């Protein structure tokens, strides 16, 4: 059964530090088919429920120790590999609905997430490791920009800047997100100010939403790992954004002999070179030689990455509302 044949759809909306998601429970909506068009319809702000993404919770084909499976679509209808805040919201939903205890195990497209619920605070582990390529160069609007390419379930390009609030995040974010050197997947874009050894502030432009969002779970992780690769922060890191503060924990793995951490990610003056210069001592490995959770790496991710494991993100997660979307909200346009 699709949205076109329905007159209503029950949903619950959650916010993870300002990142909002519509959650549909498959137990309450048997036979409901979710997907790209439905996500676009429901996530429209102003004329529908409105959200950064749509989460569908199912209990099909789960192991005995798992409490649910999360499927995720962005607001523009594109499928999303992972979202830290969506995972935190899904964990809180499962706990609130009595489907799981305070310790929740959730299947996602990139692996199993372990979640812990303590009041409004929800902590999740991120499957796999975070891979970081420091000092990647992009030519954006005639200027060479130096940043860090990060994959933590989803790809990010992170730039350290002394004051992200001075930047046109929507304009720059769109330009970087669609840059040819970050294709085929494109990238989310983070602008980060390091305040202390264990505190930073960031703004984020997200793929799929195609706009700045109030927060990002994976964005906070990418910000922390990029700053750690520059030797600017150490775990745990309080990552503040407009929607709230998320705490990120991680553990660095031994640094490959051919990789040296970056010490400066600030924008630089144009060099006139067409290709990004190679890292000192970097290997000749190409993107295809370094697997990264199923994401096809762009040419900017050449050489061995730095790697971080035992990644966790936690913070405020709350139920915003529960209701029913009517046929007009479900209408696919």
Protein Blocks (a to p, Z undefined) as FASTA:
>chain_A
ZZklpcbdcdddddeehiacddddfklmghiacdfklmmmmmpghjanopabdcdddfeh
iafkbgbdcddddfkopacfbdfklmmmmmmmmmmnopacfbdcdddfkbccddddehjb
ccdddehjddddehiacdeehiacddddddehiacdddddfblklpcfklmmmmmmmpmk
lpfnlpaddddddfbfkbccdddddehklpacfbdfklmmmmmmmmmmnopaccdddddd
fkbccddddddddddfkbccdfbfcdcddehiabdcddehiafbdfklmcgehiacdfkl
gcjddddehiacddddddfbdcdddfklmpcZZ
